[in-house]
Amino acid sequence: MRFMGLDVGEKTIGVAVSDGLGLTAQGLDTIRRVSFAKDFAALSAYIEEYEVGTIVVGLPKSMDGSIGTQAEKVLAFVEKMKSVIDLPVVMWDERLTTAMAQRALIEGDVSRKDRRKVIDRLAAQLILQGYMDRMRAGGA
């Protein structure tokens, strides 16, 4: 079974999956959000295709660790998702993940236009990789 990482935003959902051993994360897709039903249908298709056993969702906490407006929206999304997709869901602190992804793309000399296309997928990959690294280190 693989892990799936999600970076849930208001307009898009970045999606990443692990390799079969749970060692590395690969960015998979950026889903344009249309409705909860279509969002969950797209995620379900990837879950089936990649035989996902656990979903890791980035929780955008404030820098002081509190739950802000965006984190509340992600938590509401996850609650609705749980009613449709019957898999374990792990919330993962994603503070600075998007900033790290942005910096990596800039350092890689990716154009602003191209960065917009892949930023959410890369953020999902970083979320998932962070979770798997912590799991291997003995905690999560």
C-alpha positions as CSV (number, residue, x, y, z in Angstrom):
1,M,0.0,0.0,0.0
2,R,1.1,3.5,-0.8
3,F,0.7,6.9,0.8
4,M,-1.0,9.8,-0.9
5,G,-0.1,13.4,0.0
6,L,-2.4,16.3,-0.5
7,D,-1.9,20.1,-0.4
8,V,-5.5,21.3,-0.3
9,G,-6.1,24.9,-1.4
10,E,-9.2,26.8,-2.3
11,K,-8.7,26.5,-6.1
12,T,-6.5,23.5,-6.4
13,I,-5.4,20.3,-4.7
14,G,-1.8,19.2,-5.1
15,V,-1.4,15.4,-5.2
16,A,1.6,13.2,-4.6
17,V,2.1,9.5,-4.1
18,S,4.8,7.4,-2.5
19,D,6.7,4.6,-4.1
20,G,5.6,1.1,-3.1
21,L,8.1,0.9,-0.3
22,G,7.1,4.3,1.2
23,L,10.5,5.8,0.8
24,T,10.1,8.5,-1.8
25,A,7.3,10.8,-2.8
26,Q,6.5,11.8,-6.3
27,G,4.4,14.7,-7.4
28,L,1.4,13.4,-9.3
29,D,-1.1,16.0,-10.3
30,T,-2.7,19.3,-9.5
31,I,-6.5,19.0,-9.4
32,R,-8.5,22.1,-10.3
33,R,-11.3,22.2,-7.7
34,V,-14.8,22.3,-9.1
35,S,-17.0,20.7,-6.4
36,F,-16.5,18.4,-3.5
37,A,-18.0,15.5,-5.5
38,K,-15.6,16.0,-8.5
39,D,-12.7,16.6,-6.1
40,F,-13.4,13.3,-4.3
41,A,-14.0,11.4,-7.6
42,A,-10.6,12.5,-8.9
43,L,-8.9,11.6,-5.6
44,S,-10.7,8.2,-5.6
45,A,-9.5,7.4,-9.1
46,Y,-5.9,8.0,-8.0
47,I,-6.4,6.0,-4.8
48,E,-7.6,3.1,-6.8
49,E,-4.9,3.4,-9.5
50,Y,-2.0,3.7,-7.0
51,E,-3.5,1.4,-4.3
52,V,-3.3,4.0,-1.6
53,G,-3.7,2.9,2.0
54,T,-3.2,6.2,3.9
55,I,-3.8,9.9,3.0
56,V,-1.5,12.6,4.4
57,V,-3.0,16.0,4.3
58,G,-1.0,19.2,4.9
59,L,-2.5,21.3,7.6
60,P,-1.5,25.0,7.1
61,K,-1.0,26.1,10.7
62,S,0.0,29.6,11.6
63,M,3.6,30.3,12.4
64,D,2.7,30.2,16.2
65,G,1.1,26.8,15.7
66,S,-2.5,28.0,15.9
67,I,-5.3,26.9,13.6
68,G,-6.2,29.8,11.3
69,T,-8.9,30.3,8.7
70,Q,-7.2,28.3,5.9
71,A,-6.4,25.4,8.3
72,E,-10.1,25.4,9.3
73,K,-11.1,25.1,5.6
74,V,-8.7,22.2,5.2
75,L,-10.1,20.4,8.3
76,A,-13.7,20.9,6.9
77,F,-12.5,19.5,3.5
78,V,-11.0,16.4,5.3
79,E,-14.2,15.8,7.3
80,K,-16.3,15.8,4.1
81,M,-13.6,13.6,2.4
82,K,-13.8,11.0,5.2
83,S,-17.5,10.6,4.6
84,V,-16.8,9.5,1.0
85,I,-13.3,8.0,1.1
86,D,-12.8,5.3,3.7
87,L,-9.1,5.5,4.4
88,P,-7.0,6.6,7.3
89,V,-6.1,10.3,7.1
90,V,-3.1,11.8,8.8
91,M,-2.9,15.6,9.3
92,W,0.7,16.9,8.7
93,D,2.0,20.3,9.8
94,E,2.8,22.0,6.5
95,R,4.1,25.3,7.7
96,L,6.5,26.8,5.1
97,T,6.0,23.9,2.7
98,T,4.7,26.1,-0.1
99,A,7.5,28.6,0.5
100,M,10.1,25.7,0.3
101,A,8.5,24.5,-2.9
102,Q,8.6,28.1,-4.4
103,R,12.2,28.5,-3.4
104,A,13.2,25.2,-5.0
105,L,11.5,26.1,-8.2
106,I,13.1,29.5,-8.3
107,E,16.5,28.0,-7.6
108,G,15.8,25.5,-10.5
109,D,15.2,28.5,-12.7
110,V,11.6,27.5,-13.4
111,S,9.7,30.4,-15.0
112,R,6.9,32.1,-13.0
113,K,4.3,30.7,-15.5
114,D,5.6,27.1,-15.1
115,R,5.9,27.5,-11.3
116,R,2.2,28.1,-11.0
117,K,1.5,24.8,-12.8
118,V,3.6,22.6,-10.5
119,I,3.7,24.5,-7.1
120,D,0.8,22.6,-5.5
121,R,2.0,19.2,-6.7
122,L,5.5,19.9,-5.3
123,A,4.1,21.1,-2.0
124,A,2.1,17.8,-1.8
125,Q,5.3,16.0,-2.5
126,L,7.2,17.8,0.3
127,I,4.3,17.2,2.7
128,L,4.3,13.5,2.0
129,Q,8.1,13.2,2.0
130,G,8.3,14.9,5.4
131,Y,5.7,12.5,6.8
132,M,7.5,9.4,5.5
133,D,10.9,10.7,6.7
134,R,9.5,11.1,10.2
135,M,7.9,7.7,10.1
136,R,11.2,6.1,9.2
137,A,12.9,8.1,12.0
138,G,10.5,6.5,14.4
139,G,7.9,9.1,15.1
140,A,4.9,10.8,13.6
